[in-house]
Amino acid sequence: MKKIVFALATLAIVSCKKEKVKPVDYTLFTGKVINKEGDKLMIYKGRDLKKEISLDENGVFTDTLRLDAGEYVALAGNQYAQVYVKNGNHFNMTVDTKDFDKSLAFTGKGAKANELFSKLSLLQENLDYETLISKDQAGFDTGIEGFKKEYMETLNSSIDLLDSTTVANKTKSLEGMSAQLAQMFTAKNKMKALIGTPSPSFENYENIKGGKTSLADLKGKYVYIDLWATWCGPCKKEIPSLKEVEAKYHGKNIEFVSISLDNGRGYKAETKEAAAIAAKEGWKKMIAEKEMTGVQLFADNGFRSTFATEYGVNSIPRFLLLDPEGNIVDADAPRPSSPKLIEMLTAQGL
């Protein structure tokens, strides 16, 4: 009897050893979107929609993601956060759409990787590219190398949290950004040659107040132009400063004109045409929500509009200053948040 009991016990132990723990094949994604701008949180990989997550009436959500490890974009209304997904690294995300960058927070096992993504995003957003591309060649080279060093040091500080493909993609993204800044530096120097020449024109852009507006309609005043889009984080960060500058120069011989280059990016729709319609509605909604002032126009073909292409616009925000005769004062003018803008306007006698 003792032998039989021993044999059964041994069999039970062997059976336990053979039973393997199944690997976790999902990521539990929970959180809350405060001041939500819709009932869905969209998860994208590049341009591909991977998941729609429902938000309850309070903006609370919970879902199971079965996605390959890597970087994704969580789109809340017109604002987005880069998130890192890896099976088993469950995480919670909270964000307030009224103060997206400052309120974005993560908790849970996957929090550190996502906080790393937030740090890298803020490094890019806080880079004073305007000052950087205004330097001479030596100053530009020193500045860009300093930025790349800080970016890579931040990435390498938590590199063990990411898979090798994501690390390679982040490094490649940095090189792409550096190349784009180099192009902007070259373009900035070319733009200097345009000072005093007639500005490219636009005709019959839709005006938020109704009707159409052309550049010729603004002749006789200085014109400060803001090229932006609803999905552009840095563009939206300039809105409060732009409103302050507009208020400061109210009644003076200058018009402040914002031209949206929205073309459907960031808006879910079955066709490009439907996305374009949604983008225009999103433009109208954001102007109302942010109480944007000045002349608000909608470009006829986004980045491909003649006005944007003739100015060589490949990134936004982009600001222009024209004189009362329609000639270029600066084809890459300072941002509203920069003290240099007031200096420039003062130099024009405004």
Secondary structure, 3 states (H helix, E strand, C coil): CHHHHHHHHHHHHHHHHHCCCCCCCCEEEEEEEECCCCCEEEEEECCEEEEEEECCCCCEEEEEECCCCEEEEEEECCEEEEEEECCCCCEEEEEEHHHHHHHCEEEECCHHHHHHHHHHHHHHHHCCHHHHHCCCHHHHHHHHHHHHHHHHHHHHHCHHHCCHHHHHHHHHHHHHHHHHHHHHHHHHHHHHCCCCCECCCCCCEEECCCCEECHHHHCCCEEEEEEECCCCHHHHHCHHHHHHHHHHCCCCCEEEEEEECCCCCCCCCCCHHHHHHHHHHHHHHHHHHCCCCCEEEECCCHHHCHHHHHCCCCCCCEEEEECCCCEEEECCCCCCCCHHHHHHHHHCCC
